[in-house]
């Protein structure tokens, strides 16, 4: 189990189901994932799930899936996991976009019900 301590607003936890694999293959995968800087924790729960904690503003779920493929660890191919995987990729992409965004809200003068001159359409 690899653990690094850092805190980020974009830190996420993911549980990834895995197809059965040999112990040396899993140890190799933990070492490979643990070497990636934004990943703060990697551990296996039994032989079925990989638990990760990482900063989604720096590394995305698609990159983690690529690392798992390179390590030789397969994931289920059922519809539920494909949906969940796509959702994780969307969330991580969204976190990265928000972390890299410049500025705040889309409007610097939001409308107010109490001040008619503070309408978003008026300059």
TAURCOR-V184183 format. One line per field, one symbol per residue. ss: DSSP state (a for helix, b for strand, c for the rest). psi: psi as a letter, one per 30 degrees, with the letter a starting at -180 (. if undefined). A space follows every 50 residues. Layout:
ss = ???
psi = ???
//
This chain:
ss = cbbcccccccbbbbbbbcccccaaaaaaaaaaaaccccbbbbbbbcccbb bbbbbcccccaaaaaaaaaaacccccccaaaaaaaaaaaaaaaaaaaaaa ccccccccccccccccccccccc
psi = kkkkklklfgklkkjjkllklleeeeeeeeeeeffkefjfkklkjbgfkk kkkljffekleeeeeeeeeefgklllgleeeeeeeeeeeeeeeeeeeeef kkablfkfiklkffjffhkffk.
//
